């Protein structure tokens, strides 16, 4: 019985799915047009750090306020 179900499923699956969309990635293998300097890299890393760690730091700093039931 499982073999029969597997056969039916393998034949019915493509029909039920319909047309599948093939996605391709756009990859470029050339070097960058402009080099990014140390200052730009440092600023970008600083912004990412603040954006990721800032909210969690805020919550941890105010954890006692959140524990209070008012």
PDB file of N, CA, C and O in Angstrom:
ATOM      1  N   UNK A   1       0.802  -1.200   0.000  1.00  0.00           N
ATOM      2  CA  UNK A   1       0.000   0.000   0.000  1.00  0.00           C
ATOM      3  C   UNK A   1       0.853   1.275   0.000  1.00  0.00           C
ATOM      4  O   UNK A   1       0.534   2.211  -0.734  1.00  0.00           O
ATOM      5  N   UNK A   2       1.940   1.344   0.809  1.00  0.00           N
ATOM      6  CA  UNK A   2       2.755   2.561   0.769  1.00  0.00           C
ATOM      7  C   UNK A   2       3.375   2.790  -0.611  1.00  0.00           C
ATOM      8  O   UNK A   2       3.541   3.937  -1.026  1.00  0.00           O
ATOM      9  N   UNK A   3       3.716   1.723  -1.321  1.00  0.00           N
ATOM     10  CA  UNK A   3       4.280   1.885  -2.658  1.00  0.00           C
ATOM     11  C   UNK A   3       3.276   2.491  -3.616  1.00  0.00           C
ATOM     12  O   UNK A   3       3.633   3.321  -4.453  1.00  0.00           O
ATOM     13  N   UNK A   4       2.020   2.082  -3.500  1.00  0.00           N
ATOM     14  CA  UNK A   4       0.964   2.629  -4.347  1.00  0.00           C
ATOM     15  C   UNK A   4       0.753   4.118  -4.049  1.00  0.00           C
ATOM     16  O   UNK A   4       0.615   4.927  -4.967  1.00  0.00           O
ATOM     17  N   UNK A   5       0.729   4.469  -2.770  1.00  0.00           N
ATOM     18  CA  UNK A   5       0.556   5.876  -2.405  1.00  0.00           C
ATOM     19  C   UNK A   5       1.731   6.718  -2.874  1.00  0.00           C
ATOM     20  O   UNK A   5       1.545   7.850  -3.320  1.00  0.00           O
ATOM     21  N   UNK A   6       2.936   6.177  -2.779  1.00  0.00           N
ATOM     22  CA  UNK A   6       4.124   6.903  -3.225  1.00  0.00           C
ATOM     23  C   UNK A   6       4.057   7.128  -4.734  1.00  0.00           C
ATOM     24  O   UNK A   6       4.426   8.201  -5.210  1.00  0.00           O
ATOM     25  N   UNK A   7       3.602   6.152  -5.478  1.00  0.00           N
ATOM     26  CA  UNK A   7       3.492   6.281  -6.931  1.00  0.00           C
ATOM     27  C   UNK A   7       2.451   7.342  -7.303  1.00  0.00           C
ATOM     28  O   UNK A   7       2.688   8.169  -8.184  1.00  0.00           O
ATOM     29  N   UNK A   8       1.312   7.314  -6.636  1.00  0.00           N
ATOM     30  CA  UNK A   8       0.260   8.290  -6.915  1.00  0.00           C
ATOM     31  C   UNK A   8       0.740   9.694  -6.548  1.00  0.00           C
ATOM     32  O   UNK A   8       0.503  10.648  -7.289  1.00  0.00           O
ATOM     33  N   UNK A   9       1.413   9.817  -5.407  1.00  0.00           N
ATOM     34  CA  UNK A   9       1.882  11.133  -4.964  1.00  0.00           C
ATOM     35  C   UNK A   9       2.950  11.678  -5.901  1.00  0.00           C
ATOM     36  O   UNK A   9       2.970  12.877  -6.179  1.00  0.00           O
ATOM     37  N   UNK A  10       3.837  10.819  -6.393  1.00  0.00           N
ATOM     38  CA  UNK A  10       4.892  11.306  -7.278  1.00  0.00           C
ATOM     39  C   UNK A  10       4.334  11.775  -8.614  1.00  0.00           C
ATOM     40  O   UNK A  10       4.912  12.659  -9.247  1.00  0.00           O
ATOM     41  N   UNK A  11       3.235  11.204  -9.046  1.00  0.00           N
ATOM     42  CA  UNK A  11       2.634  11.634 -10.311  1.00  0.00           C
ATOM     43  C   UNK A  11       1.695  12.815 -10.125  1.00  0.00           C
ATOM     44  O   UNK A  11       1.538  13.625 -11.039  1.00  0.00           O
ATOM     45  N   UNK A  12       1.065  12.929  -8.952  1.00  0.00           N
ATOM     46  CA  UNK A  12       0.099  14.002  -8.726  1.00  0.00           C
ATOM     47  C   UNK A  12       0.770  15.294  -8.265  1.00  0.00           C
ATOM     48  O   UNK A  12       0.233  16.379  -8.485  1.00  0.00           O
ATOM     49  N   UNK A  13       1.930  15.190  -7.634  1.00  0.00           N
ATOM     50  CA  UNK A  13       2.575  16.374  -7.060  1.00  0.00           C
ATOM     51  C   UNK A  13       2.891  17.434  -8.104  1.00  0.00           C
ATOM     52  O   UNK A  13       2.569  18.599  -7.868  1.00  0.00           O
ATOM     53  N   UNK A  14       3.500  17.113  -9.243  1.00  0.00           N
ATOM     54  CA  UNK A  14       3.780  18.167 -10.231  1.00  0.00           C
ATOM     55  C   UNK A  14       2.518  18.825 -10.782  1.00  0.00           C
ATOM     56  O   UNK A  14       2.524  20.016 -11.093  1.00  0.00           O
ATOM     57  N   UNK A  15       1.461  18.070 -10.902  1.00  0.00           N
ATOM     58  CA  UNK A  15       0.206  18.616 -11.414  1.00  0.00           C
ATOM     59  C   UNK A  15      -0.392  19.580 -10.401  1.00  0.00           C
ATOM     60  O   UNK A  15      -0.900  20.638 -10.774  1.00  0.00           O
ATOM     61  N   UNK A  16      -0.334  19.227  -9.133  1.00  0.00           N
ATOM     62  CA  UNK A  16      -0.908  20.077  -8.094  1.00  0.00           C
ATOM     63  C   UNK A  16      -0.082  21.343  -7.872  1.00  0.00           C
ATOM     64  O   UNK A  16      -0.635  22.390  -7.534  1.00  0.00           O
ATOM     65  N   UNK A  17       1.217  21.259  -8.056  1.00  0.00           N
ATOM     66  CA  UNK A  17       2.071  22.428  -7.856  1.00  0.00           C
ATOM     67  C   UNK A  17       1.912  23.451  -8.975  1.00  0.00           C
ATOM     68  O   UNK A  17       2.065  24.648  -8.733  1.00  0.00           O
ATOM     69  N   UNK A  18       1.620  23.022 -10.150  1.00  0.00           N
ATOM     70  CA  UNK A  18       1.493  23.947 -11.275  1.00  0.00           C
ATOM     71  C   UNK A  18       2.862  24.345 -11.790  1.00  0.00           C
ATOM     72  O   UNK A  18       3.836  23.606 -11.647  1.00  0.00           O
ATOM     73  N   UNK A  19       2.920  25.526 -12.390  1.00  0.00           N
ATOM     74  CA  UNK A  19       4.183  26.012 -12.926  1.00  0.00           C
ATOM     75  C   UNK A  19       5.058  26.533 -11.796  1.00  0.00           C
ATOM     76  O   UNK A  19       4.610  27.338 -10.979  1.00  0.00           O
ATOM     77  N   UNK A  20       6.276  26.086 -11.747  1.00  0.00           N
ATOM     78  CA  UNK A  20       7.195  26.577 -10.727  1.00  0.00           C
ATOM     79  C   UNK A  20       8.029  27.711 -11.304  1.00  0.00           C
ATOM     80  O   UNK A  20       8.408  27.690 -12.475  1.00  0.00           O
ATOM     81  N   UNK A  21       8.306  28.690 -10.472  1.00  0.00           N
ATOM     82  CA  UNK A  21       9.094  29.838 -10.879  1.00  0.00           C
ATOM     83  C   UNK A  21      10.547  29.560 -10.524  1.00  0.00           C
ATOM     84  O   UNK A  21      10.867  29.256  -9.374  1.00  0.00           O
ATOM     85  N   UNK A  22      11.415  29.665 -11.504  1.00  0.00           N
ATOM     86  CA  UNK A  22      12.833  29.447 -11.270  1.00  0.00           C
ATOM     87  C   UNK A  22      13.475  30.779 -10.933  1.00  0.00           C
ATOM     88  O   UNK A  22      13.379  31.738 -11.699  1.00  0.00           O
ATOM     89  N   UNK A  23      14.136  30.833  -9.775  1.00  0.00           N
ATOM     90  CA  UNK A  23      14.794  32.057  -9.357  1.00  0.00           C
ATOM     91  C   UNK A  23      16.288  31.911  -9.595  1.00  0.00           C
ATOM     92  O   UNK A  23      16.888  30.878  -9.299  1.00  0.00           O
ATOM     93  N   UNK A  24      16.862  32.957 -10.129  1.00  0.00           N
ATOM     94  CA  UNK A  24      18.304  32.952 -10.333  1.00  0.00           C
ATOM     95  C   UNK A  24      18.890  34.162  -9.619  1.00  0.00           C
ATOM     96  O   UNK A  24      18.267  35.222  -9.556  1.00  0.00           O
ATOM     97  N   UNK A  25      20.069  33.998  -9.094  1.00  0.00           N
ATOM     98  CA  UNK A  25      20.731  35.091  -8.387  1.00  0.00           C
ATOM     99  C   UNK A  25      21.580  35.889  -9.360  1.00  0.00           C
ATOM    100  O   UNK A  25      22.172  35.340 -10.289  1.00  0.00           O
ATOM    101  N   UNK A  26      21.627  37.186  -9.132  1.00  0.00           N
ATOM    102  CA  UNK A  26      22.476  38.049  -9.933  1.00  0.00           C
ATOM    103  C   UNK A  26      23.809  38.197  -9.213  1.00  0.00           C
ATOM    104  O   UNK A  26      23.897  38.893  -8.202  1.00  0.00           O
ATOM    105  N   UNK A  27      24.827  37.556  -9.720  1.00  0.00           N
ATOM    106  CA  UNK A  27      26.146  37.611  -9.116  1.00  0.00           C
ATOM    107  C   UNK A  27      27.087  38.376 -10.026  1.00  0.00           C
ATOM    108  O   UNK A  27      27.109  38.166 -11.239  1.00  0.00           O
ATOM    109  N   UNK A  28      27.857  39.258  -9.431  1.00  0.00           N
ATOM    110  CA  UNK A  28      28.832  40.025 -10.188  1.00  0.00           C
ATOM    111  C   UNK A  28      30.218  39.662  -9.679  1.00  0.00           C
ATOM    112  O   UNK A  28      30.459  39.675  -8.472  1.00  0.00           O
ATOM    113  N   UNK A  29      31.115  39.344 -10.573  1.00  0.00           N
ATOM    114  CA  UNK A  29      32.440  38.904 -10.164  1.00  0.00           C
ATOM    115  C   UNK A  29      33.497  39.973 -10.368  1.00  0.00           C
ATOM    116  O   UNK A  29      34.684  39.706 -10.181  1.00  0.00           O
ATOM    117  N   UNK A  30      33.093  41.176 -10.747  1.00  0.00           N
ATOM    118  CA  UNK A  30      34.061  42.253 -10.928  1.00  0.00           C
ATOM    119  C   UNK A  30      34.383  42.893  -9.584  1.00  0.00           C
ATOM    120  O   UNK A  30      33.589  42.801  -8.648  1.00  0.00           O
ATOM    121  N   UNK A  31      35.535  43.536  -9.481  1.00  0.00           N
ATOM    122  CA  UNK A  31      35.845  44.265  -8.249  1.00  0.00           C
ATOM    123  C   UNK A  31      34.920  45.470  -8.073  1.00  0.00           C
ATOM    124  O   UNK A  31      34.280  45.917  -9.025  1.00  0.00           O
ATOM    125  N   UNK A  32      34.858  45.985  -6.857  1.00  0.00           N
ATOM    126  CA  UNK A  32      34.006  47.129  -6.572  1.00  0.00           C
ATOM    127  C   UNK A  32      34.465  48.348  -7.369  1.00  0.00           C
ATOM    128  O   UNK A  32      35.647  48.486  -7.683  1.00  0.00           O
ATOM    129  N   UNK A  33      33.523  49.225  -7.691  1.00  0.00           N
ATOM    130  CA  UNK A  33      33.863  50.428  -8.449  1.00  0.00           C
ATOM    131  C   UNK A  33      34.689  51.391  -7.616  1.00  0.00           C
ATOM    132  O   UNK A  33      35.634  52.001  -8.116  1.00  0.00           O
ATOM    133  N   UNK A  34      34.333  51.528  -6.345  1.00  0.00           N
ATOM    134  CA  UNK A  34      35.054  52.424  -5.460  1.00  0.00           C
ATOM    135  C   UNK A  34      35.462  51.660  -4.207  1.00  0.00           C
ATOM    136  O   UNK A  34      34.710  50.820  -3.712  1.00  0.00           O
ATOM    137  N   UNK A  35      36.637  51.948  -3.705  1.00  0.00           N
ATOM    138  CA  UNK A  35      37.074  51.320  -2.470  1.00  0.00           C
ATOM    139  C   UNK A  35      36.456  52.052  -1.292  1.00  0.00           C
ATOM    140  O   UNK A  35      36.349  53.278  -1.290  1.00  0.00           O
ATOM    141  N   UNK A  36      36.053  51.287  -0.298  1.00  0.00           N
ATOM    142  CA  UNK A  36      35.469  51.858   0.908  1.00  0.00           C
ATOM    143  C   UNK A  36      36.591  52.073   1.905  1.00  0.00           C
ATOM    144  O   UNK A  36      37.360  51.156   2.195  1.00  0.00           O
ATOM    145  N   UNK A  37      36.682  53.278   2.425  1.00  0.00           N
ATOM    146  CA  UNK A  37      37.759  53.635   3.327  1.00  0.00           C
ATOM    147  C   UNK A  37      37.533  53.149   4.748  1.00  0.00           C
ATOM    148  O   UNK A  37      36.481  52.604   5.083  1.00  0.00           O
ATOM    149  N   UNK A  38      38.548  53.362   5.571  1.00  0.00           N
ATOM    150  CA  UNK A  38      38.493  52.937   6.967  1.00  0.00           C
ATOM    151  C   UNK A  38      37.438  53.733   7.729  1.00  0.00           C
ATOM    152  O   UNK A  38      36.722  53.171   8.557  1.00  0.00           O
ATOM    153  N   UNK A  39      37.333  55.025   7.461  1.00  0.00           N
ATOM    154  CA  UNK A  39      36.367  55.871   8.159  1.00  0.00           C
ATOM    155  C   UNK A  39      34.932  55.422   7.871  1.00  0.00           C
ATOM    156  O   UNK A  39      34.120  55.313   8.790  1.00  0.00           O
ATOM    157  N   UNK A  40      34.619  55.164   6.603  1.00  0.00           N
ATOM    158  CA  UNK A  40      33.270  54.717   6.252  1.00  0.00           C
ATOM    159  C   UNK A  40      32.958  53.367   6.888  1.00  0.00           C
ATOM    160  O   UNK A  40      31.842  53.142   7.356  1.00  0.00           O
ATOM    161  N   UNK A  41      33.936  52.472   6.905  1.00  0.00           N
ATOM    162  CA  UNK A  41      33.738  51.163   7.511  1.00  0.00           C
ATOM    163  C   UNK A  41      33.487  51.291   9.007  1.00  0.00           C
ATOM    164  O   UNK A  41      32.611  50.621   9.554  1.00  0.00           O
ATOM    165  N   UNK A  42      34.259  52.153   9.667  1.00  0.00           N
ATOM    166  CA  UNK A  42      34.101  52.343  11.108  1.00  0.00           C
ATOM    167  C   UNK A  42      32.736  52.937  11.440  1.00  0.00           C
ATOM    168  O   UNK A  42      32.088  52.511  12.397  1.00  0.00           O
ATOM    169  N   UNK A  43      32.303  53.908  10.662  1.00  0.00           N
ATOM    170  CA  UNK A  43      30.994  54.528  10.898  1.00  0.00           C
ATOM    171  C   UNK A  43      29.878  53.504  10.681  1.00  0.00           C
ATOM    172  O   UNK A  43      28.944  53.428  11.479  1.00  0.00           O
ATOM    173  N   UNK A  44      29.971  52.729   9.619  1.00  0.00           N
ATOM    174  CA  UNK A  44      28.942  51.728   9.338  1.00  0.00           C
ATOM    175  C   UNK A  44      28.882  50.670  10.436  1.00  0.00           C
ATOM    176  O   UNK A  44      27.799  50.276  10.867  1.00  0.00           O
ATOM    177  N   UNK A  45      30.045  50.213  10.884  1.00  0.00           N
ATOM    178  CA  UNK A  45      30.063  49.209  11.954  1.00  0.00           C
ATOM    179  C   UNK A  45      29.500  49.787  13.247  1.00  0.00           C
ATOM    180  O   UNK A  45      28.827  49.084  14.001  1.00  0.00           O
ATOM    181  N   UNK A  46      29.773  51.069  13.508  1.00  0.00           N
ATOM    182  CA  UNK A  46      29.212  51.716  14.695  1.00  0.00           C
ATOM    183  C   UNK A  46      27.698  51.794  14.642  1.00  0.00           C
ATOM    184  O   UNK A  46      27.022  51.517  15.633  1.00  0.00           O
ATOM    185  N   UNK A  47      27.163  52.171  13.485  1.00  0.00           N
ATOM    186  CA  UNK A  47      25.708  52.229  13.340  1.00  0.00           C
ATOM    187  C   UNK A  47      25.067  50.853  13.495  1.00  0.00           C
ATOM    188  O   UNK A  47      24.033  50.722  14.150  1.00  0.00           O
ATOM    189  N   UNK A  48      25.673  49.827  12.898  1.00  0.00           N
ATOM    190  CA  UNK A  48      25.134  48.481  13.050  1.00  0.00           C
ATOM    191  C   UNK A  48      25.173  48.027  14.500  1.00  0.00           C
ATOM    192  O   UNK A  48      24.235  47.389  14.978  1.00  0.00           O
ATOM    193  N   UNK A  49      26.250  48.350  15.199  1.00  0.00           N
ATOM    194  CA  UNK A  49      26.369  47.968  16.598  1.00  0.00           C
ATOM    195  C   UNK A  49      25.294  48.628  17.439  1.00  0.00           C
ATOM    196  O   UNK A  49      24.664  47.976  18.272  1.00  0.00           O
ATOM    197  N   UNK A  50      25.080  49.922  17.224  1.00  0.00           N
ATOM    198  CA  UNK A  50      24.046  50.636  17.978  1.00  0.00           C
ATOM    199  C   UNK A  50      22.659  50.098  17.624  1.00  0.00           C
ATOM    200  O   UNK A  50      21.810  49.942  18.503  1.00  0.00           O
ATOM    201  N   UNK A  51      22.428  49.815  16.346  1.00  0.00           N
ATOM    202  CA  UNK A  51      21.114  49.341  15.919  1.00  0.00           C
ATOM    203  C   UNK A  51      20.800  47.954  16.471  1.00  0.00           C
ATOM    204  O   UNK A  51      19.642  47.653  16.763  1.00  0.00           O
ATOM    205  N   UNK A  52      21.808  47.116  16.616  1.00  0.00           N
ATOM    206  CA  UNK A  52      21.570  45.746  17.091  1.00  0.00           C
ATOM    207  C   UNK A  52      21.618  45.669  18.610  1.00  0.00           C
ATOM    208  O   UNK A  52      20.744  45.059  19.226  1.00  0.00           O
ATOM    209  N   UNK A  53      22.632  46.283  19.222  1.00  0.00           N
ATOM    210  CA  UNK A  53      22.810  46.163  20.664  1.00  0.00           C
ATOM    211  C   UNK A  53      22.072  47.231  21.456  1.00  0.00           C
ATOM    212  O   UNK A  53      21.840  47.053  22.652  1.00  0.00           O
ATOM    213  N   UNK A  54      21.702  48.323  20.829  1.00  0.00           N
ATOM    214  CA  UNK A  54      21.030  49.407  21.539  1.00  0.00           C
ATOM    215  C   UNK A  54      19.720  48.997  22.194  1.00  0.00           C
ATOM    216  O   UNK A  54      19.563  49.206  23.397  1.00  0.00           O
ATOM    217  N   UNK A  55      18.770  48.424  21.459  1.00  0.00           N
ATOM    218  CA  UNK A  55      17.497  48.042  22.082  1.00  0.00           C
ATOM    219  C   UNK A  55      17.643  46.992  23.183  1.00  0.00           C
ATOM    220  O   UNK A  55      16.973  47.074  24.213  1.00  0.00           O
ATOM    221  N   UNK A  56      18.507  46.017  22.970  1.00  0.00           N
ATOM    222  CA  UNK A  56      18.681  44.998  24.018  1.00  0.00           C
ATOM    223  C   UNK A  56      19.361  45.597  25.241  1.00  0.00           C
ATOM    224  O   UNK A  56      19.043  45.212  26.366  1.00  0.00           O
ATOM    225  N   UNK A  57      20.289  46.531  25.048  1.00  0.00           N
ATOM    226  CA  UNK A  57      20.908  47.215  26.177  1.00  0.00           C
ATOM    227  C   UNK A  57      19.910  48.051  26.952  1.00  0.00           C
ATOM    228  O   UNK A  57      19.960  48.111  28.181  1.00  0.00           O
ATOM    229  N   UNK A  58      18.999  48.700  26.231  1.00  0.00           N
ATOM    230  CA  UNK A  58      17.959  49.495  26.884  1.00  0.00           C
ATOM    231  C   UNK A  58      17.075  48.613  27.758  1.00  0.00           C
ATOM    232  O   UNK A  58      16.776  48.964  28.899  1.00  0.00           O
ATOM    233  N   UNK A  59      16.662  47.481  27.227  1.00  0.00           N
ATOM    234  CA  UNK A  59      15.806  46.572  27.993  1.00  0.00           C
ATOM    235  C   UNK A  59      16.542  46.056  29.219  1.00  0.00           C
ATOM    236  O   UNK A  59      15.972  46.019  30.310  1.00  0.00           O
ATOM    237  N   UNK A  60      17.802  45.658  29.058  1.00  0.00           N
ATOM    238  CA  UNK A  60      18.556  45.156  30.197  1.00  0.00           C
ATOM    239  C   UNK A  60      18.802  46.241  31.235  1.00  0.00           C
ATOM    240  O   UNK A  60      18.800  45.950  32.431  1.00  0.00           O
ATOM    241  N   UNK A  61      19.011  47.475  30.816  1.00  0.00           N
ATOM    242  CA  UNK A  61      19.238  48.561  31.760  1.00  0.00           C
ATOM    243  C   UNK A  61      17.972  48.902  32.537  1.00  0.00           C
ATOM    244  O   UNK A  61      18.064  49.365  33.674  1.00  0.00           O
ATOM    245  N   UNK A  62      16.808  48.688  31.963  1.00  0.00           N
ATOM    246  CA  UNK A  62      15.535  49.015  32.604  1.00  0.00           C
ATOM    247  C   UNK A  62      14.762  47.771  33.020  1.00  0.00           C
ATOM    248  O   UNK A  62      13.538  47.814  33.136  1.00  0.00           O
ATOM    249  N   UNK A  63      15.454  46.680  33.243  1.00  0.00           N
ATOM    250  CA  UNK A  63      14.795  45.418  33.566  1.00  0.00           C
ATOM    251  C   UNK A  63      14.025  45.504  34.881  1.00  0.00           C
ATOM    252  O   UNK A  63      12.931  44.951  34.991  1.00  0.00           O
ATOM    253  N   UNK A  64      14.572  46.179  35.864  1.00  0.00           N
ATOM    254  CA  UNK A  64      13.880  46.309  37.148  1.00  0.00           C
ATOM    255  C   UNK A  64      12.592  47.109  36.998  1.00  0.00           C
ATOM    256  O   UNK A  64      11.609  46.825  37.683  1.00  0.00           O
ATOM    257  N   UNK A  65      12.583  48.094  36.122  1.00  0.00           N
ATOM    258  CA  UNK A  65      11.347  48.861  35.891  1.00  0.00           C
ATOM    259  C   UNK A  65      10.275  47.997  35.250  1.00  0.00           C
ATOM    260  O   UNK A  65       9.090  48.159  35.542  1.00  0.00           O
ATOM    261  N   UNK A  66      10.678  47.084  34.381  1.00  0.00           N
ATOM    262  CA  UNK A  66       9.709  46.221  33.715  1.00  0.00           C
ATOM    263  C   UNK A  66       9.168  45.152  34.643  1.00  0.00           C
ATOM    264  O   UNK A  66       8.065  44.650  34.429  1.00  0.00           O
ATOM    265  N   UNK A  67       9.932  44.789  35.683  1.00  0.00           N
ATOM    266  CA  UNK A  67       9.471  43.763  36.623  1.00  0.00           C
ATOM    267  C   UNK A  67       8.398  44.288  37.571  1.00  0.00           C
ATOM    268  O   UNK A  67       7.593  43.511  38.085  1.00  0.00           O
ATOM    269  N   UNK A  68       8.379  45.596  37.805  1.00  0.00           N
ATOM    270  CA  UNK A  68       7.400  46.176  38.736  1.00  0.00           C
ATOM    271  C   UNK A  68       6.003  46.066  38.148  1.00  0.00           C
ATOM    272  O   UNK A  68       5.779  46.317  36.964  1.00  0.00           O
ATOM    273  N   UNK A  69       5.070  45.684  39.015  1.00  0.00           N
ATOM    274  CA  UNK A  69       3.660  45.623  38.593  1.00  0.00           C
ATOM    275  C   UNK A  69       2.972  46.843  39.161  1.00  0.00           C
ATOM    276  O   UNK A  69       2.926  47.021  40.378  1.00  0.00           O
ATOM    277  N   UNK A  70       2.442  47.673  38.305  1.00  0.00           N
ATOM    278  CA  UNK A  70       1.745  48.874  38.754  1.00  0.00           C
ATOM    279  C   UNK A  70       0.342  48.888  38.240  1.00  0.00           C
ATOM    280  O   UNK A  70      -0.406  49.825  38.514  1.00  0.00           O
TER     281      UNK A  70
END
